[in-house]
Amino acid sequence: MTHEQNQQLLKTLHECMEACNHCFDACLKEDDVKMMADCIRTDRECADMCAFLEQAVTRDSPFVKELAGVCATICEACGKECQKHDHDHCQECAKACFECAEACRAAA
């Protein structure tokens, strides 16, 4: 990957991590937290994976392609889960997750 491609991937990963963390926090404040359990769970998984991949890219890990494939799978799952909920934070998170999944597939 070129430096510019790396920079764009890092930006996309970071934005997805932030969106997932925001969604996670907002879901915990919803009236029916139990209904949001799967959303909260996938938000955490996705944010953590994006942060890990972001670190791997910055240290030029030899496993970036493999990690990017895993990250794409997790982002896609999180996007699908968040998409089920009408909350603005969930819809924004879904959008960020789908964009990140696409970027990760390109990196894989």
MOPAC internal coordinates of N, CA, C and O (Angstrom, degrees):
PM7 1SCF
backbone

  N    0.0000 0     0.00 0     0.00 0    0    0    0
  C    1.4537 1     0.00 0     0.00 0    1    0    0
  C    1.5276 1   109.39 1     0.00 0    2    1    0
  O    1.2310 1   121.32 1   -36.90 1    3    2    1
  N    1.3149 1   115.09 1   143.10 1    3    2    1
  C    1.4549 1   119.81 1   177.01 1    5    3    2
  C    1.5271 1   109.92 1   -75.19 1    6    5    3
  O    1.2310 1   121.26 1   -14.40 1    7    6    5
  N    1.3040 1   115.19 1   165.60 1    7    6    5
  C    1.4706 1   120.07 1   177.97 1    9    7    6
  C    1.5304 1   110.50 1   -58.48 1   10    9    7
  O    1.2310 1   120.62 1   137.95 1   11   10    9
  N    1.3285 1   116.42 1   -42.05 1   11   10    9
  C    1.4684 1   120.55 1  -179.66 1   13   11   10
  C    1.5297 1   111.28 1   -64.44 1   14   13   11
  O    1.2310 1   120.42 1   139.56 1   15   14   13
  N    1.3264 1   116.80 1   -40.44 1   15   14   13
  C    1.4670 1   120.54 1   177.62 1   17   15   14
  C    1.5250 1   110.27 1   -64.71 1   18   17   15
  O    1.2310 1   120.53 1   138.14 1   19   18   17
  N    1.3219 1   116.59 1   -41.86 1   19   18   17
  C    1.4710 1   120.49 1   176.76 1   21   19   18
  C    1.5164 1   110.86 1   -59.87 1   22   21   19
  O    1.2310 1   120.27 1   134.78 1   23   22   21
  N    1.3215 1   117.08 1   -45.22 1   23   22   21
  C    1.4594 1   121.35 1  -178.80 1   25   23   22
  C    1.5283 1   111.16 1   -62.28 1   26   25   23
  O    1.2310 1   120.31 1   138.91 1   27   26   25
  N    1.3251 1   117.02 1   -41.09 1   27   26   25
  C    1.4645 1   120.53 1   179.41 1   29   27   26
  C    1.5309 1   110.31 1   -67.52 1   30   29   27
  O    1.2310 1   120.25 1   138.16 1   31   30   29
  N    1.3173 1   117.13 1   -41.84 1   31   30   29
  C    1.4625 1   120.69 1   177.82 1   33   31   30
  C    1.5249 1   110.08 1   -62.01 1   34   33   31
  O    1.2310 1   120.31 1   135.01 1   35   34   33
  N    1.3259 1   117.01 1   -44.99 1   35   34   33
  C    1.4691 1   120.38 1   179.29 1   37   35   34
  C    1.5261 1   110.92 1   -60.00 1   38   37   35
  O    1.2310 1   120.36 1   138.47 1   39   38   37
  N    1.3027 1   116.92 1   -41.53 1   39   38   37
  C    1.4701 1   121.67 1   179.18 1   41   39   38
  C    1.5278 1   110.42 1   -63.17 1   42   41   39
  O    1.2310 1   120.67 1   134.20 1   43   42   41
  N    1.3162 1   116.33 1   -45.80 1   43   42   41
  C    1.4681 1   121.60 1  -178.89 1   45   43   42
  C    1.5254 1   110.61 1   -65.03 1   46   45   43
  O    1.2310 1   120.31 1   136.70 1   47   46   45
  N    1.3206 1   117.02 1   -43.30 1   47   46   45
  C    1.4724 1   121.13 1   177.83 1   49   47   46
  C    1.5209 1   110.80 1   -60.90 1   50   49   47
  O    1.2310 1   120.81 1   135.64 1   51   50   49
  N    1.3190 1   116.05 1   -44.36 1   51   50   49
  C    1.4622 1   119.72 1  -178.39 1   53   51   50
  C    1.5288 1   111.66 1   -65.66 1   54   53   51
  O    1.2310 1   120.61 1   138.56 1   55   54   53
  N    1.3229 1   116.44 1   -41.44 1   55   54   53
  C    1.4641 1   120.38 1   178.74 1   57   55   54
  C    1.5272 1   110.89 1   -64.45 1   58   57   55
  O    1.2310 1   120.14 1   141.58 1   59   58   57
  N    1.3152 1   117.33 1   -38.42 1   59   58   57
  C    1.4625 1   120.87 1   178.19 1   61   59   58
  C    1.5179 1   110.45 1   -67.05 1   62   61   59
  O    1.2310 1   120.51 1   136.24 1   63   62   61
  N    1.3320 1   116.62 1   -43.76 1   63   62   61
  C    1.4631 1   120.10 1   177.85 1   65   63   62
  C    1.5229 1   110.50 1   -58.77 1   66   65   63
  O    1.2310 1   120.29 1   135.46 1   67   66   65
  N    1.3195 1   117.05 1   -44.54 1   67   66   65
  C    1.4650 1   120.57 1   179.64 1   69   67   66
  C    1.5249 1   111.31 1   -64.20 1   70   69   67
  O    1.2310 1   120.10 1   137.77 1   71   70   69
  N    1.3272 1   117.42 1   -42.23 1   71   70   69
  C    1.4634 1   120.97 1   179.64 1   73   71   70
  C    1.5293 1   110.66 1   -63.76 1   74   73   71
  O    1.2310 1   120.66 1   138.41 1   75   74   73
  N    1.3281 1   116.35 1   -41.59 1   75   74   73
  C    1.4648 1   120.30 1   178.67 1   77   75   74
  C    1.5266 1   111.40 1   -66.22 1   78   77   75
  O    1.2310 1   120.37 1   138.75 1   79   78   77
  N    1.3112 1   116.90 1   -41.25 1   79   78   77
  C    1.4680 1   119.48 1   178.24 1   81   79   78
  C    1.5258 1   111.04 1   -65.05 1   82   81   79
  O    1.2310 1   120.48 1   139.84 1   83   82   81
  N    1.3188 1   116.68 1   -40.16 1   83   82   81
  C    1.4711 1   120.06 1   177.59 1   85   83   82
  C    1.5323 1   110.18 1   -64.53 1   86   85   83
  O    1.2310 1   120.28 1   135.02 1   87   86   85
  N    1.3287 1   117.08 1   -44.98 1   87   86   85
  C    1.4673 1   121.61 1   180.00 1   89   87   86
  C    1.5281 1   110.01 1   -62.95 1   90   89   87
  O    1.2310 1   120.74 1   135.06 1   91   90   89
  N    1.3201 1   116.20 1   -44.94 1   91   90   89
  C    1.4667 1   121.90 1   177.80 1   93   91   90
  C    1.5263 1   110.67 1   -53.93 1   94   93   91
  O    1.2310 1   120.85 1   129.41 1   95   94   93
  N    1.3257 1   115.98 1   -50.59 1   95   94   93
  C    1.4536 1   121.49 1  -178.71 1   97   95   94
  C    1.5267 1   111.45 1   -64.33 1   98   97   95
  O    1.2310 1   120.57 1   136.54 1   99   98   97
  N    1.3294 1   116.52 1   -43.46 1   99   98   97
  C    1.4671 1   120.57 1  -179.54 1  101   99   98
  C    1.5289 1   111.45 1   -66.69 1  102  101   99
  O    1.2310 1   120.31 1   141.91 1  103  102  101
  N    1.3252 1   117.00 1   -38.09 1  103  102  101
  C    1.4723 1   120.54 1   178.58 1  105  103  102
  C    1.5235 1   111.27 1   -63.22 1  106  105  103
  O    1.2310 1   120.48 1   144.08 1  107  106  105
  N    1.3216 1   116.69 1   -35.92 1  107  106  105
  C    1.4604 1   120.28 1   178.78 1  109  107  106
  C    1.5269 1   112.03 1   -65.22 1  110  109  107
  O    1.2310 1   120.40 1   160.08 1  111  110  109
  N    1.3219 1   116.84 1   -19.92 1  111  110  109
  C    1.4620 1   121.64 1  -179.24 1  113  111  110
  C    1.5280 1   113.10 1   -96.25 1  114  113  111
  O    1.2310 1   120.48 1   178.43 1  115  114  113
  N    1.3389 1   116.70 1    -1.57 1  115  114  113
  C    1.4681 1   120.33 1   178.86 1  117  115  114
  C    1.5271 1   109.86 1   -70.61 1  118  117  115
  O    1.2310 1   120.77 1   -25.84 1  119  118  117
  N    1.3308 1   116.14 1   154.16 1  119  118  117
  C    1.4601 1   121.28 1  -179.67 1  121  119  118
  C    1.5222 1   112.03 1   -60.45 1  122  121  119
  O    1.2310 1   120.50 1   136.48 1  123  122  121
  N    1.3282 1   116.65 1   -43.52 1  123  122  121
  C    1.4602 1   120.94 1  -178.35 1  125  123  122
  C    1.5280 1   109.71 1  -106.56 1  126  125  123
  O    1.2310 1   120.97 1  -101.49 1  127  126  125
  N    1.3215 1   115.75 1    78.51 1  127  126  125
  C    1.4638 1   120.95 1  -176.80 1  129  127  126
  C    1.5283 1   110.98 1   -62.26 1  130  129  127
  O    1.2310 1   120.18 1   144.26 1  131  130  129
  N    1.3379 1   117.27 1   -35.74 1  131  130  129
  C    1.4671 1   119.80 1  -179.92 1  133  131  130
  C    1.5272 1   111.19 1   -58.94 1  134  133  131
  O    1.2310 1   120.48 1   142.09 1  135  134  133
  N    1.3355 1   116.69 1   -37.91 1  135  134  133
  C    1.4614 1   120.25 1   179.00 1  137  135  134
  C    1.5316 1   110.82 1   -65.22 1  138  137  135
  O    1.2310 1   120.54 1   155.53 1  139  138  137
  N    1.3211 1   116.58 1   -24.47 1  139  138  137
  C    1.4599 1   122.10 1  -176.36 1  141  139  138
  C    1.5314 1   112.53 1   -95.41 1  142  141  139
  O    1.2310 1   119.66 1  -175.63 1  143  142  141
  N    1.3279 1   118.26 1     4.37 1  143  142  141
  C    1.4682 1   122.13 1  -172.84 1  145  143  142
  C    1.5321 1   112.79 1   -56.18 1  146  145  143
  O    1.2310 1   119.83 1   133.75 1  147  146  145
  N    1.3244 1   117.92 1   -46.25 1  147  146  145
  C    1.4622 1   119.79 1  -179.04 1  149  147  146
  C    1.5239 1   111.07 1   -66.94 1  150  149  147
  O    1.2310 1   120.67 1   144.04 1  151  150  149
  N    1.3126 1   116.32 1   -35.96 1  151  150  149
  C    1.4588 1   120.59 1   177.76 1  153  151  150
  C    1.5281 1   109.93 1   -65.00 1  154  153  151
  O    1.2310 1   120.70 1   133.27 1  155  154  153
  N    1.3059 1   116.27 1   -46.73 1  155  154  153
  C    1.4641 1   121.49 1   179.05 1  157  155  154
  C    1.5240 1   109.97 1   -59.88 1  158  157  155
  O    1.2310 1   120.51 1   134.44 1  159  158  157
  N    1.3094 1   116.63 1   -45.56 1  159  158  157
  C    1.4680 1   121.38 1  -178.71 1  161  159  158
  C    1.5253 1   111.27 1   -61.29 1  162  161  159
  O    1.2310 1   120.12 1   132.39 1  163  162  161
  N    1.3280 1   117.38 1   -47.61 1  163  162  161
  C    1.4675 1   119.14 1  -178.17 1  165  163  162
  C    1.5298 1   111.08 1   -70.91 1  166  165  163
  O    1.2310 1   120.14 1   147.47 1  167  166  165
  N    1.3427 1   117.34 1   -32.53 1  167  166  165
  C    1.4689 1   119.50 1   174.75 1  169  167  166
  C    1.5231 1   110.41 1   -57.86 1  170  169  167
  O    1.2310 1   120.29 1   134.32 1  171  170  169
  N    1.3235 1   117.05 1   -45.68 1  171  170  169
  C    1.4691 1   121.41 1  -179.04 1  173  171  170
  C    1.5226 1   110.69 1   -63.40 1  174  173  171
  O    1.2310 1   120.69 1   132.11 1  175  174  173
  N    1.3236 1   116.28 1   -47.89 1  175  174  173
  C    1.4691 1   120.59 1  -179.72 1  177  175  174
  C    1.5206 1   110.58 1   -59.11 1  178  177  175
  O    1.2310 1   120.92 1   134.94 1  179  178  177
  N    1.3132 1   115.85 1   -45.06 1  179  178  177
  C    1.4589 1   120.93 1  -176.89 1  181  179  178
  C    1.5266 1   111.20 1   -67.58 1  182  181  179
  O    1.2310 1   120.12 1   132.95 1  183  182  181
  N    1.3161 1   117.37 1   -47.05 1  183  182  181
  C    1.4675 1   120.35 1   179.54 1  185  183  182
  C    1.5300 1   110.64 1   -59.37 1  186  185  183
  O    1.2310 1   120.61 1   136.28 1  187  186  185
  N    1.3116 1   116.44 1   -43.72 1  187  186  185
  C    1.4642 1   119.93 1  -179.23 1  189  187  186
  C    1.5333 1   111.50 1   -65.42 1  190  189  187
  O    1.2310 1   120.30 1   138.01 1  191  190  189
  N    1.3222 1   117.03 1   -41.99 1  191  190  189
  C    1.4673 1   120.16 1  -179.50 1  193  191  190
  C    1.5183 1   110.77 1   -67.34 1  194  193  191
  O    1.2310 1   120.29 1   138.82 1  195  194  193
  N    1.3241 1   117.05 1   -41.18 1  195  194  193
  C    1.4682 1   119.92 1   178.67 1  197  195  194
  C    1.5242 1   110.28 1   -62.54 1  198  197  195
  O    1.2310 1   120.24 1   137.65 1  199  198  197
  N    1.3234 1   117.14 1   -42.35 1  199  198  197
  C    1.4648 1   121.09 1   179.19 1  201  199  198
  C    1.5314 1   110.34 1   -64.19 1  202  201  199
  O    1.2310 1   120.54 1   139.39 1  203  202  201
  N    1.3152 1   116.57 1   -40.61 1  203  202  201
  C    1.4642 1   120.07 1   179.79 1  205  203  202
  C    1.5161 1   111.00 1   -65.51 1  206  205  203
  O    1.2310 1   120.76 1   134.79 1  207  206  205
  N    1.3432 1   116.16 1   -45.21 1  207  206  205
  C    1.4616 1   119.54 1   179.59 1  209  207  206
  C    1.5248 1   110.55 1   -65.06 1  210  209  207
  O    1.2310 1   120.54 1   141.87 1  211  210  209
  N    1.3146 1   116.58 1   -38.13 1  211  210  209
  C    1.4666 1   120.13 1   177.37 1  213  211  210
  C    1.5433 1   109.38 1   -57.30 1  214  213  211
  O    1.2310 1   120.33 1   134.87 1  215  214  213
  N    1.3086 1   116.98 1   -45.13 1  215  214  213
  C    1.4588 1   121.07 1   178.38 1  217  215  214
  C    1.5309 1   110.93 1   -64.64 1  218  217  215
  O    1.2310 1   120.51 1   137.45 1  219  218  217
  N    1.3188 1   116.63 1   -42.55 1  219  218  217
  C    1.4662 1   120.70 1  -179.12 1  221  219  218
  C    1.5311 1   111.19 1   -61.81 1  222  221  219
  O    1.2310 1   120.51 1   140.07 1  223  222  221
  N    1.3196 1   116.64 1   -39.93 1  223  222  221
  C    1.4642 1   120.72 1   179.05 1  225  223  222
  C    1.5288 1   109.79 1   -64.86 1  226  225  223
  O    1.2310 1   120.51 1   136.15 1  227  226  225
  N    1.3423 1   116.62 1   -43.85 1  227  226  225
  C    1.4666 1   119.40 1  -176.90 1  229  227  226
  C    1.5245 1   112.97 1   -67.96 1  230  229  227
  O    1.2310 1   120.30 1   155.99 1  231  230  229
  N    1.3298 1   117.04 1   -24.01 1  231  230  229
  C    1.4662 1   118.48 1   178.10 1  233  231  230
  C    1.5268 1   111.52 1  -100.92 1  234  233  231
  O    1.2310 1   120.87 1  -169.52 1  235  234  233
  N    1.3352 1   115.94 1    10.48 1  235  234  233
  C    1.4666 1   122.35 1   177.19 1  237  235  234
  C    1.5241 1   112.05 1    54.74 1  238  237  235
  O    1.2310 1   121.63 1  -132.66 1  239  238  237
  N    1.3252 1   114.48 1    47.34 1  239  238  237
  C    1.4623 1   120.87 1   179.33 1  241  239  238
  C    1.5249 1   110.46 1   -60.46 1  242  241  239
  O    1.2310 1   120.32 1   -37.10 1  243  242  241
  N    1.3308 1   117.00 1   142.90 1  243  242  241
  C    1.4635 1   119.41 1   176.15 1  245  243  242
  C    1.5384 1   112.46 1   -72.71 1  246  245  243
  O    1.2310 1   120.19 1   176.10 1  247  246  245
  N    1.3202 1   117.25 1    -3.90 1  247  246  245
  C    1.4603 1   121.62 1  -176.67 1  249  247  246
  C    1.5300 1   113.10 1  -106.67 1  250  249  247
  O    1.2310 1   119.98 1  -166.60 1  251  250  249
  N    1.3183 1   117.65 1    13.40 1  251  250  249
  C    1.4646 1   121.09 1  -176.28 1  253  251  250
  C    1.5261 1   111.57 1   -56.19 1  254  253  251
  O    1.2310 1   120.01 1   135.55 1  255  254  253
  N    1.3170 1   117.58 1   -44.45 1  255  254  253
  C    1.4778 1   119.63 1  -177.96 1  257  255  254
  C    1.5218 1   111.37 1   -61.84 1  258  257  255
  O    1.2310 1   120.45 1   135.33 1  259  258  257
  N    1.3105 1   116.74 1   -44.67 1  259  258  257
  C    1.4613 1   120.40 1  -179.83 1  261  259  258
  C    1.5312 1   110.91 1   -66.25 1  262  261  259
  O    1.2310 1   120.91 1   135.52 1  263  262  261
  N    1.3324 1   115.86 1   -44.48 1  263  262  261
  C    1.4639 1   120.12 1   179.03 1  265  263  262
  C    1.5288 1   111.13 1   -64.39 1  266  265  263
  O    1.2310 1   120.54 1   142.76 1  267  266  265
  N    1.3146 1   116.57 1   -37.24 1  267  266  265
  C    1.4704 1   120.31 1   178.58 1  269  267  266
  C    1.5246 1   110.78 1   -63.51 1  270  269  267
  O    1.2310 1   120.12 1   143.61 1  271  270  269
  N    1.3262 1   117.38 1   -36.39 1  271  270  269
  C    1.4627 1   120.51 1   177.09 1  273  271  270
  C    1.5174 1   111.48 1   -64.44 1  274  273  271
  O    1.2310 1   120.67 1   136.49 1  275  274  273
  N    1.3239 1   116.32 1   -43.51 1  275  274  273
  C    1.4660 1   121.37 1   177.58 1  277  275  274
  C    1.5316 1   109.52 1   -64.69 1  278  277  275
  O    1.2310 1   120.56 1   136.03 1  279  278  277
  N    1.3205 1   116.54 1   -43.97 1  279  278  277
  C    1.4591 1   120.94 1  -179.05 1  281  279  278
  C    1.5358 1   110.21 1   -61.26 1  282  281  279
  O    1.2310 1   120.24 1   139.05 1  283  282  281
  N    1.3183 1   117.15 1   -40.95 1  283  282  281
  C    1.4712 1   120.56 1   178.40 1  285  283  282
  C    1.5236 1   110.79 1   -59.49 1  286  285  283
  O    1.2310 1   120.35 1   137.33 1  287  286  285
  N    1.3145 1   116.93 1   -42.67 1  287  286  285
  C    1.4669 1   121.75 1   179.40 1  289  287  286
  C    1.5296 1   111.03 1   -62.55 1  290  289  287
  O    1.2310 1   120.75 1   135.09 1  291  290  289
  N    1.3292 1   116.18 1   -44.91 1  291  290  289
  C    1.4646 1   120.82 1  -178.76 1  293  291  290
  C    1.5295 1   110.71 1   -68.52 1  294  293  291
  O    1.2310 1   120.24 1   136.60 1  295  294  293
  N    1.3216 1   117.15 1   -43.40 1  295  294  293
  C    1.4733 1   120.44 1   178.15 1  297  295  294
  C    1.5247 1   111.16 1   -60.80 1  298  297  295
  O    1.2310 1   120.42 1   137.89 1  299  298  297
  N    1.3085 1   116.80 1   -42.11 1  299  298  297
  C    1.4667 1   121.23 1   178.78 1  301  299  298
  C    1.5289 1   110.26 1   -61.67 1  302  301  299
  O    1.2310 1   120.41 1   135.35 1  303  302  301
  N    1.3278 1   116.81 1   -44.65 1  303  302  301
  C    1.4674 1   120.87 1   179.50 1  305  303  302
  C    1.5280 1   110.94 1   -63.82 1  306  305  303
  O    1.2310 1   120.50 1   138.38 1  307  306  305
  N    1.3130 1   116.65 1   -41.62 1  307  306  305
  C    1.4638 1   120.54 1   179.65 1  309  307  306
  C    1.5261 1   110.11 1   -65.93 1  310  309  307
  O    1.2310 1   120.57 1   136.60 1  311  310  309
  N    1.3173 1   116.52 1   -43.40 1  311  310  309
  C    1.4625 1   120.26 1   178.20 1  313  311  310
  C    1.5166 1   111.96 1   -59.34 1  314  313  311
  O    1.2310 1   120.62 1   137.40 1  315  314  313
  N    1.3105 1   116.42 1   -42.60 1  315  314  313
  C    1.4713 1   120.47 1   179.73 1  317  315  314
  C    1.5283 1   111.21 1   -65.26 1  318  317  315
  O    1.2310 1   120.53 1   140.58 1  319  318  317
  N    1.3209 1   116.60 1   -39.42 1  319  318  317
  C    1.4629 1   120.11 1   179.03 1  321  319  318
  C    1.5260 1   110.50 1   -67.58 1  322  321  319
  O    1.2310 1   120.42 1   131.41 1  323  322  321
  N    1.3183 1   116.80 1   -48.59 1  323  322  321
  C    1.4698 1   120.37 1  -178.65 1  325  323  322
  C    1.5261 1   111.46 1   -63.01 1  326  325  323
  O    1.2310 1   120.76 1   145.81 1  327  326  325
  N    1.3019 1   116.16 1   -34.19 1  327  326  325
  C    1.4660 1   121.70 1  -179.20 1  329  327  326
  C    1.5343 1   111.93 1   -61.27 1  330  329  327
  O    1.2310 1   120.22 1   156.85 1  331  330  329
  N    1.3116 1   117.19 1   -23.15 1  331  330  329
  C    1.4649 1   121.76 1  -179.22 1  333  331  330
  C    1.5276 1   112.67 1   -71.09 1  334  333  331
  O    1.2310 1   120.07 1   162.36 1  335  334  333
  N    1.3253 1   117.47 1   -17.64 1  335  334  333
  C    1.4591 1   122.16 1  -173.18 1  337  335  334
  C    1.5230 1   110.54 1  -107.96 1  338  337  335
  O    1.2310 1   120.68 1   -39.06 1  339  338  337
  N    1.3249 1   116.31 1   140.94 1  339  338  337
  C    1.4567 1   121.65 1  -176.18 1  341  339  338
  C    1.5286 1   114.27 1   -81.61 1  342  341  339
  O    1.2310 1   119.67 1   170.88 1  343  342  341
  N    1.3050 1   118.24 1    -9.12 1  343  342  341
  C    1.4614 1   120.49 1  -178.61 1  345  343  342
  C    1.5291 1   110.07 1   -59.90 1  346  345  343
  O    1.2310 1   120.62 1   -38.02 1  347  346  345
  N    1.3243 1   116.41 1   141.98 1  347  346  345
  C    1.4599 1   120.48 1   178.92 1  349  347  346
  C    1.5217 1   111.67 1   -57.48 1  350  349  347
  O    1.2310 1   120.67 1   138.13 1  351  350  349
  N    1.3306 1   116.32 1   -41.87 1  351  350  349
  C    1.4686 1   118.97 1  -178.35 1  353  351  350
  C    1.5185 1   111.30 1   -63.98 1  354  353  351
  O    1.2310 1   119.96 1   146.21 1  355  354  353
  N    1.3206 1   117.67 1   -33.79 1  355  354  353
  C    1.4645 1   120.65 1   177.89 1  357  355  354
  C    1.5308 1   110.70 1   -71.08 1  358  357  355
  O    1.2310 1   120.27 1   137.85 1  359  358  357
  N    1.3131 1   117.10 1   -42.15 1  359  358  357
  C    1.4620 1   120.81 1   179.86 1  361  359  358
  C    1.5265 1   111.10 1   -65.60 1  362  361  359
  O    1.2310 1   120.33 1   139.51 1  363  362  361
  N    1.3262 1   116.97 1   -40.49 1  363  362  361
  C    1.4688 1   120.76 1   177.06 1  365  363  362
  C    1.5247 1   110.79 1   -65.68 1  366  365  363
  O    1.2310 1   120.81 1   140.88 1  367  366  365
  N    1.3085 1   116.06 1   -39.12 1  367  366  365
  C    1.4567 1   120.75 1   178.40 1  369  367  366
  C    1.5253 1   110.41 1   -64.92 1  370  369  367
  O    1.2310 1   120.43 1   135.58 1  371  370  369
  N    1.3160 1   116.78 1   -44.42 1  371  370  369
  C    1.4643 1   120.69 1   179.17 1  373  371  370
  C    1.5242 1   110.62 1   -57.19 1  374  373  371
  O    1.2310 1   120.84 1   135.43 1  375  374  373
  N    1.3188 1   115.99 1   -44.57 1  375  374  373
  C    1.4705 1   120.56 1   179.62 1  377  375  374
  C    1.5291 1   110.49 1   -60.18 1  378  377  375
  O    1.2310 1   120.39 1   132.51 1  379  378  377
  N    1.3247 1   116.85 1   -47.49 1  379  378  377
  C    1.4669 1   121.07 1   179.69 1  381  379  378
  C    1.5305 1   111.16 1   -62.62 1  382  381  379
  O    1.2310 1   120.73 1   140.98 1  383  382  381
  N    1.3292 1   116.22 1   -39.02 1  383  382  381
  C    1.4663 1   120.66 1  -179.54 1  385  383  382
  C    1.5261 1   111.66 1   -66.04 1  386  385  383
  O    1.2310 1   120.31 1   136.68 1  387  386  385
  N    1.3201 1   117.01 1   -43.32 1  387  386  385
  C    1.4622 1   119.92 1   179.97 1  389  387  386
  C    1.5315 1   110.81 1   -66.31 1  390  389  387
  O    1.2310 1   119.98 1   141.76 1  391  390  389
  N    1.3236 1   117.64 1   -38.24 1  391  390  389
  C    1.4683 1   121.20 1   176.77 1  393  391  390
  C    1.5270 1   110.23 1   -64.59 1  394  393  391
  O    1.2310 1   120.78 1   138.48 1  395  394  393
  N    1.3132 1   116.12 1   -41.52 1  395  394  393
  C    1.4572 1   120.69 1  -179.83 1  397  395  394
  C    1.5330 1   111.01 1   -68.08 1  398  397  395
  O    1.2310 1   120.50 1   139.25 1  399  398  397
  N    1.3208 1   116.64 1   -40.75 1  399  398  397
  C    1.4609 1   120.32 1   178.31 1  401  399  398
  C    1.5289 1   110.25 1   -58.98 1  402  401  399
  O    1.2310 1   120.81 1   138.17 1  403  402  401
  N    1.3195 1   116.06 1   -41.83 1  403  402  401
  C    1.4664 1   121.00 1   178.84 1  405  403  402
  C    1.5313 1   110.78 1   -63.34 1  406  405  403
  O    1.2310 1   120.48 1   134.88 1  407  406  405
  N    1.3267 1   116.68 1   -45.12 1  407  406  405
  C    1.4632 1   121.46 1   179.39 1  409  407  406
  C    1.5323 1   110.89 1   -63.54 1  410  409  407
  O    1.2310 1   120.79 1   140.18 1  411  410  409
  N    1.3223 1   116.09 1   -39.82 1  411  410  409
  C    1.4679 1   120.37 1   179.52 1  413  411  410
  C    1.5259 1   111.47 1   -68.25 1  414  413  411
  O    1.2310 1   120.38 1   140.78 1  415  414  413
  N    1.3199 1   116.88 1   -39.22 1  415  414  413
  C    1.4685 1   119.19 1   177.17 1  417  415  414
  C    1.5294 1   110.18 1   -62.08 1  418  417  415
  O    1.2310 1   120.39 1   141.17 1  419  418  417
  N    1.3260 1   116.86 1   -38.83 1  419  418  417
  C    1.4633 1   120.54 1   178.46 1  421  419  418
  C    1.5383 1   110.84 1   -65.07 1  422  421  419
  O    1.2310 1   120.74 1   144.21 1  423  422  421
  N    1.3427 1   116.20 1   -35.79 1  423  422  421
  C    1.4625 1   120.78 1   179.99 1  425  423  422
  C    1.5316 1   111.72 1   -75.67 1  426  425  423
  O    1.2310 1   120.76 1   153.50 1  427  426  425
  N    1.3179 1   116.16 1   -26.50 1  427  426  425
  C    1.4576 1   120.57 1   179.70 1  429  427  426
  C    1.5019 1   108.68 1   -78.36 1  430  429  427
  O    1.2310 1   120.10 1   180.00 1  431  430  429

